[in-house]
Structure formats: structure tokens, C-alpha cells
Amino acid sequence: MKTYTVELNERQMRMISESLEFTSRFICGQVGTVYWPSDAMHHEKMNTGQDFEDYMARRDLMDHLMDAVKMIGWKMKPNSYQGIGYNKNADTMYDMYKVINHALWNNQSDEEKQLTRNSRSSDKPLKHGSEPLIVVK
């Protein structure tokens, strides 16, 4: 299989990582706003306290509507979803997301590093998909 090399800055890497996570989760029916990219939900309003009640009401309404979408599209009830093993492309996208997040975590200074879900004792995240893990240098 042909391979490609893409050069990205850190901001672009984070955007690709967020897109991969969102898409892999959406394929599996994880459609609630908790899984949406932060820019989609305007999280800066939550951080400043401006329009907090309005934000919460809109978020709750969107979650309610996404529950209907989940029932129509995936025939799943609220608070249910699929995950690893449901779709091979979603599994590969999730692997890509985890490799990128691990690389971003690994490139932090020792002072910035904390044990998080992106840290692992090995050099690479667990593999779930059928494709080889991507390489980030």
C-alpha cells in the first residue's frame, strides 16, 4: 500500500485529532454534544459565565434532538451507543486519533506532562483497527 507524508503544525494536528475522534464516535452513534468538537459548542461561553443558562438550555435541546437522530439512524435509545468493533473504519480513525494525541502528549515538556488518557507506558497506543497504526514524527 502506498504511504504519504504530511507536514502539520501543532494546531493542525490537534484539529485533525479532534476531527478523527468526532467522526469515529459519530459512526458508532455517539452523537451527543459531549462528543462534539469544542468549537461547535462555543465552550468559551461556559468559561466566562456569559449566557450560561442559555447555553445549557440550547445544549440540552440539541442533546434531546440528537437522541431522536440516534433512534432514527442507529435504532438506539438515549445513553446507548456502539464502540470499538462496531465499524472497521471507525476503529481505524480512533487508532489514528489516539496515535496523534499520544504524540502531542509525548512532545510536551516534562513539566507539562501529566498522566492522562493520552499517556501510555509504551511508545504507541493500543491498536483496535485493521490498518497499521499511523506514524507521527
ABEGO torsion letter per residue (X at the ends): XBBBBBBBBAAAAAAAAAAAAAAAAAAAGBABAAABBAAAAGAAAAAAGBGAAAAAAAAAAAAAAAAAAAAAAAGBBBGBBBBBGABAAAAAAAAAAAAAAAAAAAABBAAABBBBAABBABABBBBABABBBBBBX
